[in-house]
Amino acid sequence: MTRAQTNERPSLPPRFSMLRALTVADFITLINAVSGVSSIFASLSYVRHGQSNYLWAAMALVCVAAVADFMDGRVARRSRRISTLGGDLDSLADLISFGVAPAALAFSVGMDGGWDWAVLVYFVCCGLSRLARYNATAEDLADDSGKVSYFEGTPIPTSLVLVLVLAALAATGRLHDHLPLGGVRLGPAALHPLVALYLLSGSLMISARLRVPKP
């Protein structure tokens, strides 16, 4: 989950060193990003080679990213070391791991029709917008200690639920032509109704009325 931002962002040193600016929490965030990118590559390898081990690796790597995302904020709070890059780095890593990677997984298992593309792009854009909104409003939502007590809309890591759904389908052999609800042709392109889960997830992320308590 995105780390809470402080009320004042520390200024950059005259000679900004990338490595010196990173904290232990930031390196954990980089594990999140590495896992997300690797998941995307594994999905592409599954499409190319058709070997299920690539698919399982892609799903497992999103879970690894979720663990890293869970840990980085806690390490940052316990160490009380907040880097200049921390909040933005966390948001960018989350977009890769919980936005692009789950969308790539959906495409790789058969939600690859033209209308599916549109929904998956919508899903990623919702995740991007949700993260940007949090970064822009965190200061206003924070209490005196700088902690944000609730999220507006569901946090983007909740897309892990979608990955678990795909894992269940993979375990039962219900992928590609055997996806639940099948596929339909709507005008110039195909649609797999299962992609509506991504439509729902993205819409919940950008909801301004839905407030989720932040642990």
C-alpha positions as CSV (number, residue, x, y, z in Angstrom):
1,M,0.0,0.0,0.0
2,T,1.2,3.5,-0.7
3,R,3.2,5.0,2.1
4,A,1.8,8.1,3.7
5,Q,3.5,11.3,2.7
6,T,4.8,13.7,5.3
7,N,3.5,17.3,5.4
8,E,6.8,18.6,4.2
9,R,8.9,17.0,1.4
10,P,12.6,17.1,2.2
11,S,14.6,19.2,-0.2
12,L,17.1,17.5,-2.5
13,P,20.8,17.9,-1.6
14,P,22.9,20.1,-3.9
15,R,24.3,16.9,-5.6
16,F,21.5,14.4,-5.5
17,S,22.8,10.9,-5.3
18,M,20.3,8.2,-6.2
19,L,21.8,5.4,-4.2
20,R,22.5,7.6,-1.1
21,A,18.9,8.9,-1.1
22,L,17.4,5.4,-1.0
23,T,16.5,3.9,2.4
24,V,16.1,0.2,3.3
25,A,12.3,0.7,2.7
26,D,13.0,2.0,-0.8
27,F,15.0,-1.1,-1.7
28,I,12.1,-3.2,-0.5
29,T,9.9,-1.1,-2.8
30,L,12.3,-1.9,-5.7
31,I,11.7,-5.6,-4.9
32,N,8.0,-4.8,-5.5
33,A,8.9,-3.2,-8.9
34,V,11.3,-6.0,-9.9
35,S,8.6,-8.6,-9.1
36,G,6.0,-6.7,-11.2
37,V,8.2,-6.4,-14.2
38,S,9.3,-10.0,-14.0
39,S,5.6,-11.0,-13.8
40,I,4.9,-9.2,-17.0
41,F,7.9,-10.9,-18.7
42,A,6.6,-14.3,-17.4
43,S,3.2,-13.6,-18.9
44,L,4.8,-12.7,-22.3
45,S,6.8,-16.0,-22.1
46,Y,3.6,-17.9,-21.4
47,V,2.0,-16.4,-24.5
48,R,5.0,-17.2,-26.6
49,H,5.8,-20.7,-25.3
50,G,2.5,-21.9,-23.8
51,Q,4.2,-23.5,-20.8
52,S,2.2,-23.3,-17.6
53,N,5.2,-22.8,-15.4
54,Y,5.6,-19.3,-16.9
55,L,1.9,-18.6,-16.0
56,W,2.4,-19.8,-12.4
57,A,5.6,-17.8,-12.1
58,A,3.7,-14.6,-13.3
59,M,1.0,-15.1,-10.6
60,A,3.5,-15.9,-7.9
61,L,5.6,-12.8,-8.6
62,V,2.6,-10.6,-8.1
63,C,2.2,-12.2,-4.7
64,V,5.9,-11.5,-4.0
65,A,5.3,-7.9,-5.0
66,A,2.3,-7.7,-2.5
67,V,4.5,-8.9,0.3
68,A,7.2,-6.3,-0.5
69,D,4.5,-3.6,-0.7
70,F,3.2,-4.7,2.7
71,M,6.7,-4.6,4.2
72,D,8.1,-1.3,2.8
73,G,5.7,1.0,4.6
74,R,6.2,-0.8,7.9
75,V,10.0,-0.7,7.6
76,A,9.8,3.0,6.8
77,R,7.7,3.8,9.8
78,R,9.8,1.7,12.2
79,S,13.1,3.1,11.0
80,R,11.6,6.6,10.8
81,R,13.7,7.2,7.7
82,I,11.7,8.8,4.9
83,S,13.5,9.3,1.6
84,T,12.8,12.0,-0.9
85,L,11.9,9.4,-3.5
86,G,9.9,7.0,-1.2
87,G,6.3,7.9,-1.9
88,D,6.7,8.4,-5.6
89,L,8.8,5.2,-5.9
90,D,6.1,3.3,-4.1
91,S,3.3,4.5,-6.3
92,L,5.2,3.7,-9.5
93,A,6.1,0.2,-8.3
94,D,2.4,-0.4,-7.4
95,L,1.3,0.7,-10.8
96,I,3.6,-1.9,-12.4
97,S,2.9,-4.8,-10.0
98,F,-0.8,-4.3,-9.3
99,G,-1.9,-2.5,-12.5
100,V,0.0,-3.6,-15.6
101,A,1.0,-7.1,-14.4
102,P,-2.5,-8.2,-13.6
103,A,-3.7,-6.8,-16.9
104,A,-1.0,-8.7,-18.7
105,L,-2.0,-11.9,-16.9
106,A,-5.6,-11.4,-18.0
107,F,-4.6,-10.9,-21.6
108,S,-2.3,-13.9,-21.5
109,V,-5.0,-16.3,-20.3
110,G,-7.5,-15.4,-23.0
111,M,-9.0,-12.1,-22.4
112,D,-7.5,-10.7,-25.6
113,G,-10.5,-9.5,-27.6
114,G,-10.7,-5.9,-28.7
115,W,-13.3,-5.0,-26.0
116,D,-11.1,-6.8,-23.5
117,W,-8.2,-4.6,-24.5
118,A,-10.4,-1.5,-23.8
119,V,-11.4,-2.8,-20.3
120,L,-7.8,-3.7,-19.4
121,V,-6.6,-0.3,-20.5
122,Y,-9.4,1.3,-18.4
123,F,-8.3,-0.9,-15.4
124,V,-4.7,0.3,-15.6
125,C,-5.7,3.9,-16.1
126,C,-7.9,3.7,-13.0
127,G,-5.0,2.3,-11.0
128,L,-2.8,5.2,-12.3
129,S,-5.5,7.8,-11.5
130,R,-6.1,6.3,-8.0
131,L,-2.4,6.5,-7.1
132,A,-2.1,10.0,-8.5
133,R,-5.1,11.1,-6.5
134,Y,-3.7,9.6,-3.3
135,N,-0.3,11.4,-3.8
136,A,-2.2,14.7,-4.4
137,T,-4.5,14.4,-1.5
138,A,-2.5,12.6,1.2
139,E,-1.5,15.8,3.0
140,D,-5.1,16.9,3.2
141,L,-6.3,13.5,4.5
142,A,-3.5,13.0,7.0
143,D,-3.9,13.7,10.7
144,D,-1.4,15.6,12.9
145,S,1.0,12.7,13.0
146,G,1.1,12.6,9.2
147,K,-0.8,9.3,9.0
148,V,-3.7,8.8,6.5
149,S,-6.6,7.1,8.3
150,Y,-8.5,5.9,5.2
151,F,-8.3,5.4,1.4
152,E,-10.6,7.0,-1.1
153,G,-11.5,4.1,-3.3
154,T,-9.9,0.6,-3.0
155,P,-6.1,0.5,-2.9
156,I,-4.6,-0.8,-6.1
157,P,-3.0,-3.9,-4.4
158,T,-6.6,-5.2,-4.1
159,S,-6.1,-6.3,-7.7
160,L,-4.3,-9.3,-6.1
161,V,-7.8,-10.7,-5.7
162,L,-8.0,-10.8,-9.5
163,V,-4.8,-12.7,-9.7
164,L,-6.0,-15.3,-7.2
165,V,-9.2,-15.7,-9.3
166,L,-7.0,-16.4,-12.4
167,A,-5.0,-18.8,-10.3
168,A,-8.1,-20.7,-9.4
169,L,-9.2,-20.9,-13.0
170,A,-5.7,-22.1,-14.1
171,A,-5.8,-24.8,-11.5
172,T,-9.2,-26.1,-12.9
173,G,-8.2,-25.7,-16.5
174,R,-10.7,-22.9,-17.3
175,L,-8.5,-20.6,-19.4
176,H,-8.5,-19.4,-23.0
177,D,-11.5,-21.1,-24.8
178,H,-12.7,-22.5,-21.5
179,L,-13.0,-19.2,-19.6
180,P,-16.2,-18.9,-17.5
181,L,-19.0,-17.2,-19.5
182,G,-17.1,-17.8,-22.7
183,G,-16.7,-15.0,-25.3
184,V,-19.1,-13.0,-27.5
185,R,-18.7,-10.9,-30.6
186,L,-19.9,-7.3,-30.2
187,G,-19.6,-5.4,-33.5
188,P,-16.0,-5.2,-34.7
189,A,-14.4,-7.0,-31.7
190,A,-14.7,-9.8,-29.2
191,L,-15.5,-9.6,-25.5
192,H,-15.0,-12.1,-22.7
193,P,-17.6,-11.2,-20.0
194,L,-15.1,-12.3,-17.3
195,V,-13.1,-9.2,-17.9
196,A,-16.0,-7.3,-16.1
197,L,-14.1,-8.2,-12.9
198,Y,-11.4,-5.8,-14.1
199,L,-14.0,-3.2,-14.9
200,L,-15.4,-3.5,-11.4
201,S,-12.0,-3.4,-9.8
202,G,-10.9,-0.3,-11.7
203,S,-14.1,1.5,-10.9
204,L,-13.9,0.8,-7.2
205,M,-10.3,2.2,-7.2
206,I,-11.5,5.6,-8.5
207,S,-14.6,5.8,-6.4
208,A,-14.7,9.0,-4.4
209,R,-17.5,7.8,-2.1
210,L,-16.0,4.5,-1.1
211,R,-13.8,5.0,2.0
212,V,-11.6,2.1,3.1
213,P,-9.9,2.3,6.6
214,K,-6.1,2.3,6.3
215,P,-4.4,-0.1,8.7
